[in-house]
Amino acid sequence: MPTLGLAILDSQFQKGMVVMMFWYGGHWAWWQGGLMWLGMIAFWGLLIWAVYAVITNLTRKPGTNDSGDDPRRLLDRRLARGEIDAAEYQRLRDLITTGDHQSPVGTGSTR
Protein backbone atom coordinates (compact mmCIF):
# COMPACT_ATOMS: atom_id res chain seq x y z
CA MET A 1 0.00 0.00 0.00
CA PRO A 2 2.79 2.52 0.64
CA THR A 3 3.96 2.15 -2.94
CA LEU A 4 0.49 3.09 -4.24
CA GLY A 5 0.59 6.40 -2.35
CA LEU A 6 4.02 7.10 -3.69
CA ALA A 7 2.86 6.33 -7.23
CA ILE A 8 -0.07 8.74 -6.88
CA LEU A 9 2.20 11.51 -5.61
CA ASP A 10 4.69 10.82 -8.38
CA SER A 11 1.90 10.93 -10.98
CA GLN A 12 0.57 14.24 -9.63
CA PHE A 13 4.09 15.68 -9.54
CA GLN A 14 4.70 14.72 -13.18
CA LYS A 15 1.34 16.15 -14.21
CA GLY A 16 2.09 19.42 -12.44
CA MET A 17 5.54 19.54 -14.01
CA VAL A 18 4.08 19.12 -17.51
CA VAL A 19 1.57 21.88 -16.86
CA MET A 20 4.28 24.25 -15.64
CA MET A 21 6.67 23.49 -18.47
CA PHE A 22 4.24 23.49 -21.36
CA TRP A 23 1.69 26.11 -20.33
CA TYR A 24 -1.35 23.91 -19.98
CA GLY A 25 -1.11 21.81 -23.09
CA GLY A 26 2.13 22.65 -24.83
CA HIS A 27 0.59 24.71 -27.65
CA TRP A 28 2.08 27.96 -28.78
CA ALA A 29 -0.04 31.05 -28.98
CA TRP A 30 -0.19 32.73 -32.40
CA TRP A 31 1.75 35.77 -31.18
CA GLN A 32 4.61 33.60 -29.94
CA GLY A 33 5.03 32.15 -33.40
CA GLY A 34 4.85 35.64 -34.89
CA LEU A 35 7.52 36.95 -32.53
CA MET A 36 9.71 34.00 -33.37
CA TRP A 37 9.43 34.75 -37.11
CA LEU A 38 10.05 38.47 -36.65
CA GLY A 39 13.10 37.76 -34.52
CA MET A 40 14.44 35.32 -37.08
CA ILE A 41 13.93 37.76 -39.96
CA ALA A 42 15.56 40.59 -38.00
CA PHE A 43 18.51 38.39 -37.04
CA TRP A 44 19.22 37.21 -40.59
CA GLY A 45 18.62 40.68 -42.02
CA LEU A 46 21.13 42.25 -39.63
CA LEU A 47 23.63 39.48 -40.26
CA ILE A 48 23.40 39.85 -44.04
CA TRP A 49 23.63 43.64 -43.77
CA ALA A 50 26.72 43.38 -41.52
CA VAL A 51 28.47 41.02 -43.96
CA TYR A 52 27.63 43.34 -46.87
CA ALA A 53 28.90 46.40 -44.96
CA VAL A 54 32.16 44.69 -44.02
CA ILE A 55 32.80 43.42 -47.55
CA THR A 56 32.08 46.77 -49.21
CA ASN A 57 34.20 48.61 -46.66
CA LEU A 58 37.14 46.25 -47.12
CA THR A 59 36.99 46.27 -50.91
CA ARG A 60 36.61 50.04 -51.30
CA LYS A 61 39.72 51.53 -52.83
CA PRO A 62 40.98 54.75 -51.26
CA GLY A 63 41.55 57.71 -53.50
CA THR A 64 38.90 56.87 -56.07
CA ASN A 65 36.47 59.44 -54.71
CA ASP A 66 35.62 61.50 -57.80
CA SER A 67 33.89 64.43 -56.16
CA GLY A 68 34.85 66.83 -58.95
CA ASP A 69 36.46 69.39 -56.63
CA ASP A 70 39.80 69.25 -58.42
CA PRO A 71 40.57 72.84 -59.55
CA ARG A 72 41.69 71.70 -62.99
CA ARG A 73 38.43 69.82 -63.57
CA LEU A 74 36.38 72.75 -62.36
CA LEU A 75 38.23 74.99 -64.78
CA ASP A 76 37.63 72.53 -67.64
CA ARG A 77 33.93 72.44 -66.83
CA ARG A 78 33.68 76.22 -66.73
CA LEU A 79 35.28 76.40 -70.18
CA ALA A 80 32.95 73.71 -71.51
CA ARG A 81 29.89 75.57 -70.19
CA GLY A 82 31.08 78.81 -71.75
CA GLU A 83 31.50 80.69 -68.48
CA ILE A 84 35.06 81.68 -69.43
CA ASP A 85 36.83 82.14 -72.74
CA ALA A 86 40.02 80.42 -73.93
CA ALA A 87 42.32 83.27 -72.83
CA GLU A 88 40.85 83.28 -69.31
CA TYR A 89 41.09 79.48 -69.22
CA GLN A 90 44.77 79.62 -70.18
CA ARG A 91 45.52 82.29 -67.58
CA LEU A 92 43.74 80.42 -64.79
CA ARG A 93 45.33 77.11 -65.77
CA ASP A 94 48.76 78.73 -65.61
CA LEU A 95 47.92 80.12 -62.18
CA ILE A 96 46.88 76.69 -60.97
CA THR A 97 49.99 74.93 -62.26
CA THR A 98 52.48 77.55 -61.03
CA GLY A 99 50.82 78.12 -57.69
CA ASP A 100 51.01 81.92 -58.11
CA HIS A 101 47.61 83.17 -57.06
CA GLN A 102 48.21 86.85 -57.69
CA SER A 103 46.84 88.10 -60.97
CA PRO A 104 47.48 91.50 -62.55
CA VAL A 105 44.74 94.08 -62.20
CA GLY A 106 42.24 94.11 -65.03
CA THR A 107 42.91 90.59 -66.30
CA GLY A 108 40.03 88.97 -64.45
CA SER A 109 36.83 87.60 -65.93
CA THR A 110 34.21 90.05 -67.13
CA ARG A 111 31.49 88.28 -65.15
Distance bins in CASP14 RR format, pairs under 12 A and 6 or more apart:
PFRMAT RR
TARGET T0000
AUTHOR 0000-0000-0000
RMODE 2
METHOD distances of the structure
MODEL  1
1 7 0 0 0 0 0 1 0 0 0 0 0
1 8 0 0 0 0 0 1 0 0 0 0 0
2 8 0 0 0 0 0 1 0 0 0 0 0
2 9 0 0 0 0 0 1 0 0 0 0 0
3 9 0 0 0 0 0 1 0 0 0 0 0
3 10 0 0 0 0 0 1 0 0 0 0 0
4 10 0 0 0 0 0 1 0 0 0 0 0
4 11 0 0 0 0 0 1 0 0 0 0 0
5 11 0 0 0 0 1 0 0 0 0 0 0
5 12 0 0 0 0 0 1 0 0 0 0 0
5 13 0 0 0 0 0 1 0 0 0 0 0
6 12 0 0 0 0 0 1 0 0 0 0 0
6 13 0 0 0 0 0 1 0 0 0 0 0
7 13 0 0 0 0 0 1 0 0 0 0 0
7 14 0 0 0 0 0 1 0 0 0 0 0
8 14 0 0 0 0 0 1 0 0 0 0 0
8 15 0 0 0 0 0 1 0 0 0 0 0
9 15 0 0 0 0 0 1 0 0 0 0 0
9 16 0 0 0 0 0 1 0 0 0 0 0
10 16 0 0 0 0 0 1 0 0 0 0 0
10 17 0 0 0 0 0 1 0 0 0 0 0
11 17 0 0 0 0 0 1 0 0 0 0 0
11 18 0 0 0 0 0 1 0 0 0 0 0
12 18 0 0 0 0 0 1 0 0 0 0 0
12 19 0 0 0 0 0 1 0 0 0 0 0
13 19 0 0 0 0 0 1 0 0 0 0 0
13 20 0 0 0 0 0 1 0 0 0 0 0
14 20 0 0 0 0 0 1 0 0 0 0 0
14 21 0 0 0 0 0 1 0 0 0 0 0
15 21 0 0 0 0 0 1 0 0 0 0 0
15 22 0 0 0 0 0 1 0 0 0 0 0
15 24 0 0 0 0 0 1 0 0 0 0 0
15 25 0 0 0 0 0 1 0 0 0 0 0
16 22 0 0 0 0 0 1 0 0 0 0 0
16 23 0 0 0 0 0 1 0 0 0 0 0
16 24 0 0 0 0 0 1 0 0 0 0 0
16 25 0 0 0 0 0 1 0 0 0 0 0
18 24 0 0 0 0 1 0 0 0 0 0 0
18 25 1 0 0 1 0 0 0 0 0 0 0
18 26 0 0 0 0 1 0 0 0 0 0 0
19 25 1 0 0 1 0 0 0 0 0 0 0
19 26 0 0 0 0 1 0 0 0 0 0 0
20 26 0 0 0 0 0 1 0 0 0 0 0
22 28 0 0 0 0 1 0 0 0 0 0 0
23 29 0 0 0 0 1 0 0 0 0 0 0
23 32 0 0 0 0 1 0 0 0 0 0 0
26 32 0 0 0 0 0 1 0 0 0 0 0
27 33 0 0 0 0 0 1 0 0 0 0 0
28 34 0 0 0 0 1 0 0 0 0 0 0
28 35 0 0 0 0 1 0 0 0 0 0 0
28 36 0 0 0 0 1 0 0 0 0 0 0
28 37 0 0 0 0 0 1 0 0 0 0 0
29 35 0 0 0 0 1 0 0 0 0 0 0
29 36 0 0 0 0 0 1 0 0 0 0 0
30 36 0 0 0 0 0 1 0 0 0 0 0
30 37 0 0 0 0 0 1 0 0 0 0 0
31 37 0 0 0 0 0 1 0 0 0 0 0
31 38 0 0 0 0 0 1 0 0 0 0 0
32 38 0 0 0 0 0 1 0 0 0 0 0
32 39 0 0 0 0 0 1 0 0 0 0 0
33 39 0 0 0 0 1 0 0 0 0 0 0
33 40 0 0 0 0 1 0 0 0 0 0 0
34 40 0 0 0 0 1 0 0 0 0 0 0
34 41 0 0 0 0 1 0 0 0 0 0 0
34 42 0 0 0 0 0 1 0 0 0 0 0
35 41 0 0 0 0 0 1 0 0 0 0 0
35 42 0 0 0 0 0 1 0 0 0 0 0
36 42 0 0 0 0 0 1 0 0 0 0 0
36 43 0 0 0 0 0 1 0 0 0 0 0
37 43 0 0 0 0 0 1 0 0 0 0 0
37 44 0 0 0 0 0 1 0 0 0 0 0
38 44 0 0 0 0 0 1 0 0 0 0 0
38 45 0 0 0 0 0 1 0 0 0 0 0
39 45 0 0 0 0 1 0 0 0 0 0 0
39 46 0 0 0 0 1 0 0 0 0 0 0
39 47 0 0 0 0 0 1 0 0 0 0 0
40 46 0 0 0 0 0 1 0 0 0 0 0
40 47 0 0 0 0 0 1 0 0 0 0 0
41 47 0 0 0 0 0 1 0 0 0 0 0
41 48 0 0 0 0 0 1 0 0 0 0 0
42 48 0 0 0 0 0 1 0 0 0 0 0
42 49 0 0 0 0 0 1 0 0 0 0 0
43 49 0 0 0 0 0 1 0 0 0 0 0
43 50 0 0 0 0 0 1 0 0 0 0 0
44 50 0 0 0 0 0 1 0 0 0 0 0
44 51 0 0 0 0 0 1 0 0 0 0 0
45 51 0 0 0 0 1 0 0 0 0 0 0
45 52 0 0 0 0 1 0 0 0 0 0 0
45 53 0 0 0 0 0 1 0 0 0 0 0
46 52 0 0 0 0 0 1 0 0 0 0 0
46 53 0 0 0 0 0 1 0 0 0 0 0
47 53 0 0 0 0 0 1 0 0 0 0 0
47 54 0 0 0 0 0 1 0 0 0 0 0
48 54 0 0 0 0 0 1 0 0 0 0 0
48 55 0 0 0 0 0 1 0 0 0 0 0
49 55 0 0 0 0 0 1 0 0 0 0 0
49 56 0 0 0 0 0 1 0 0 0 0 0
50 56 0 0 0 0 0 1 0 0 0 0 0
50 57 0 0 0 0 0 1 0 0 0 0 0
51 57 0 0 0 0 0 1 0 0 0 0 0
51 58 0 0 0 0 0 1 0 0 0 0 0
52 58 0 0 0 0 0 1 0 0 0 0 0
52 59 0 0 0 0 0 1 0 0 0 0 0
53 59 0 0 0 0 0 1 0 0 0 0 0
53 60 0 0 0 0 0 1 0 0 0 0 0
54 60 0 0 0 0 0 1 0 0 0 0 0
63 70 0 0 0 0 0 1 0 0 0 0 0
66 73 0 0 0 0 1 0 0 0 0 0 0
67 73 0 0 0 0 1 0 0 0 0 0 0
67 74 0 0 0 0 0 1 0 0 0 0 0
68 74 1 0 0 1 0 0 0 0 0 0 0
68 75 0 0 0 0 0 1 0 0 0 0 0
68 76 0 0 0 0 0 1 0 0 0 0 0
68 77 0 0 0 0 1 0 0 0 0 0 0
69 75 0 0 0 0 0 1 0 0 0 0 0
69 77 0 0 0 0 0 1 0 0 0 0 0
70 76 0 0 0 0 1 0 0 0 0 0 0
70 77 0 0 0 0 0 1 0 0 0 0 0
70 96 0 0 0 0 1 0 0 0 0 0 0
71 77 0 0 0 0 0 1 0 0 0 0 0
71 78 0 0 0 0 0 1 0 0 0 0 0
71 92 0 0 0 0 1 0 0 0 0 0 0
71 93 0 0 0 0 1 0 0 0 0 0 0
71 95 0 0 0 0 1 0 0 0 0 0 0
71 96 1 0 1 0 0 0 0 0 0 0 0
71 97 0 0 0 0 1 0 0 0 0 0 0
71 99 0 0 0 0 0 1 0 0 0 0 0
71 101 0 0 0 0 0 1 0 0 0 0 0
72 78 0 0 0 0 0 1 0 0 0 0 0
72 79 0 0 0 0 0 1 0 0 0 0 0
72 89 0 0 0 0 0 1 0 0 0 0 0
72 92 0 0 0 0 1 0 0 0 0 0 0
72 93 1 0 0 1 0 0 0 0 0 0 0
72 94 0 0 0 0 0 1 0 0 0 0 0
72 95 0 0 0 0 0 1 0 0 0 0 0
72 96 1 0 0 1 0 0 0 0 0 0 0
72 97 0 0 0 0 1 0 0 0 0 0 0
73 79 0 0 0 0 0 1 0 0 0 0 0
73 80 0 0 0 0 0 1 0 0 0 0 0
73 93 0 0 0 0 0 1 0 0 0 0 0
73 96 0 0 0 0 0 1 0 0 0 0 0
74 80 0 0 0 0 0 1 0 0 0 0 0
74 81 0 0 0 0 0 1 0 0 0 0 0
74 83 0 0 0 0 0 1 0 0 0 0 0
74 84 0 0 0 0 0 1 0 0 0 0 0
74 89 0 0 0 0 0 1 0 0 0 0 0
74 92 0 0 0 0 1 0 0 0 0 0 0
74 93 0 0 0 0 0 1 0 0 0 0 0
74 96 0 0 0 0 1 0 0 0 0 0 0
75 81 0 0 0 0 0 1 0 0 0 0 0
75 82 0 0 0 0 0 1 0 0 0 0 0
75 83 0 0 0 0 1 0 0 0 0 0 0
75 84 1 0 0 1 0 0 0 0 0 0 0
75 86 0 0 0 0 0 1 0 0 0 0 0
75 88 0 0 0 0 1 0 0 0 0 0 0
75 89 1 0 0 1 0 0 0 0 0 0 0
75 90 0 0 0 0 0 1 0 0 0 0 0
75 91 0 0 0 0 0 1 0 0 0 0 0
75 92 1 0 1 0 0 0 0 0 0 0 0
75 93 1 0 0 1 0 0 0 0 0 0 0
75 94 0 0 0 0 0 1 0 0 0 0 0
75 95 0 0 0 0 1 0 0 0 0 0 0
75 96 1 0 0 1 0 0 0 0 0 0 0
75 97 0 0 0 0 0 1 0 0 0 0 0
75 109 0 0 0 0 0 1 0 0 0 0 0
76 82 0 0 0 0 0 1 0 0 0 0 0
76 83 0 0 0 0 0 1 0 0 0 0 0
76 84 0 0 0 0 0 1 0 0 0 0 0
76 89 0 0 0 0 1 0 0 0 0 0 0
76 92 0 0 0 0 0 1 0 0 0 0 0
76 93 0 0 0 0 1 0 0 0 0 0 0
76 96 0 0 0 0 0 1 0 0 0 0 0
77 83 0 0 0 0 1 0 0 0 0 0 0
77 84 0 0 0 0 0 1 0 0 0 0 0
77 89 0 0 0 0 0 1 0 0 0 0 0
78 84 1 0 1 0 0 0 0 0 0 0 0
78 85 0 0 0 0 0 1 0 0 0 0 0
78 86 0 0 0 0 0 1 0 0 0 0 0
78 88 0 0 0 0 1 0 0 0 0 0 0
78 89 1 0 0 1 0 0 0 0 0 0 0
78 92 0 0 0 0 1 0 0 0 0 0 0
78 93 0 0 0 0 0 1 0 0 0 0 0
78 109 0 0 0 0 1 0 0 0 0 0 0
78 111 0 0 0 0 0 1 0 0 0 0 0
79 85 0 0 0 0 1 0 0 0 0 0 0
79 86 1 0 0 1 0 0 0 0 0 0 0
79 87 0 0 0 0 0 1 0 0 0 0 0
79 88 0 0 0 0 1 0 0 0 0 0 0
79 89 1 0 1 0 0 0 0 0 0 0 0
79 90 0 0 0 0 1 0 0 0 0 0 0
79 91 0 0 0 0 0 1 0 0 0 0 0
79 92 0 0 0 0 1 0 0 0 0 0 0
79 93 0 0 0 0 1 0 0 0 0 0 0
79 109 0 0 0 0 0 1 0 0 0 0 0
80 86 0 0 0 0 0 1 0 0 0 0 0
80 89 0 0 0 0 1 0 0 0 0 0 0
81 89 0 0 0 0 0 1 0 0 0 0 0
81 111 0 0 0 0 0 1 0 0 0 0 0
82 88 0 0 0 0 0 1 0 0 0 0 0
82 89 0 0 0 0 1 0 0 0 0 0 0
82 109 0 0 0 0 0 1 0 0 0 0 0
82 111 0 0 0 0 0 1 0 0 0 0 0
83 89 0 0 0 0 1 0 0 0 0 0 0
83 92 0 0 0 0 0 1 0 0 0 0 0
83 109 1 0 0 1 0 0 0 0 0 0 0
83 110 0 0 0 0 0 1 0 0 0 0 0
83 111 1 0 0 1 0 0 0 0 0 0 0
84 90 0 0 0 0 1 0 0 0 0 0 0
84 91 0 0 0 0 1 0 0 0 0 0 0
84 92 1 0 0 1 0 0 0 0 0 0 0
84 93 0 0 0 0 0 1 0 0 0 0 0
84 108 0 0 0 0 1 0 0 0 0 0 0
84 109 1 0 1 0 0 0 0 0 0 0 0
84 110 0 0 0 0 1 0 0 0 0 0 0
84 111 0 0 0 0 1 0 0 0 0 0 0
85 91 0 0 0 0 1 0 0 0 0 0 0
85 92 0 0 0 0 0 1 0 0 0 0 0
85 108 0 0 0 0 0 1 0 0 0 0 0
85 109 0 0 0 0 1 0 0 0 0 0 0
85 110 0 0 0 0 1 0 0 0 0 0 0
85 111 0 0 0 0 0 1 0 0 0 0 0
86 92 0 0 0 0 0 1 0 0 0 0 0
86 93 0 0 0 0 0 1 0 0 0 0 0
87 93 0 0 0 0 0 1 0 0 0 0 0
87 94 0 0 0 0 0 1 0 0 0 0 0
87 107 0 0 0 0 1 0 0 0 0 0 0
87 108 0 0 0 0 0 1 0 0 0 0 0
87 109 0 0 0 0 0 1 0 0 0 0 0
87 110 0 0 0 0 0 1 0 0 0 0 0
88 94 0 0 0 0 0 1 0 0 0 0 0
88 95 0 0 0 0 0 1 0 0 0 0 0
88 103 0 0 0 0 0 1 0 0 0 0 0
88 106 0 0 0 0 0 1 0 0 0 0 0
88 107 0 0 0 0 1 0 0 0 0 0 0
88 108 1 0 0 1 0 0 0 0 0 0 0
88 109 1 0 1 0 0 0 0 0 0 0 0
88 110 0 0 0 0 1 0 0 0 0 0 0
88 111 0 0 0 0 1 0 0 0 0 0 0
89 95 0 0 0 0 0 1 0 0 0 0 0
89 96 0 0 0 0 0 1 0 0 0 0 0
89 108 0 0 0 0 0 1 0 0 0 0 0
89 109 0 0 0 0 0 1 0 0 0 0 0
90 96 0 0 0 0 0 1 0 0 0 0 0
90 97 0 0 0 0 0 1 0 0 0 0 0
90 107 0 0 0 0 0 1 0 0 0 0 0
91 97 0 0 0 0 0 1 0 0 0 0 0
91 98 0 0 0 0 0 1 0 0 0 0 0
91 100 0 0 0 0 0 1 0 0 0 0 0
91 101 0 0 0 0 0 1 0 0 0 0 0
91 103 1 0 0 1 0 0 0 0 0 0 0
91 104 0 0 0 0 1 0 0 0 0 0 0
91 106 0 0 0 0 0 1 0 0 0 0 0
91 107 1 0 0 1 0 0 0 0 0 0 0
91 108 1 0 0 1 0 0 0 0 0 0 0
91 109 0 0 0 0 1 0 0 0 0 0 0
92 98 0 0 0 0 0 1 0 0 0 0 0
92 99 0 0 0 0 0 1 0 0 0 0 0
92 100 0 0 0 0 0 1 0 0 0 0 0
92 101 0 0 0 0 0 1 0 0 0 0 0
92 103 0 0 0 0 1 0 0 0 0 0 0
92 107 0 0 0 0 0 1 0 0 0 0 0
92 108 0 0 0 0 1 0 0 0 0 0 0
92 109 0 0 0 0 1 0 0 0 0 0 0
93 99 0 0 0 0 0 1 0 0 0 0 0
94 100 0 0 0 0 1 0 0 0 0 0 0
94 101 0 0 0 0 0 1 0 0 0 0 0
94 103 0 0 0 0 1 0 0 0 0 0 0
94 107 0 0 0 0 0 1 0 0 0 0 0
95 101 1 0 0 1 0 0 0 0 0 0 0
95 102 0 0 0 0 1 0 0 0 0 0 0
95 103 1 0 0 1 0 0 0 0 0 0 0
95 104 0 0 0 0 0 1 0 0 0 0 0
95 107 0 0 0 0 0 1 0 0 0 0 0
95 108 0 0 0 0 0 1 0 0 0 0 0
96 103 0 0 0 0 0 1 0 0 0 0 0
103 109 0 0 0 0 0 1 0 0 0 0 0
END
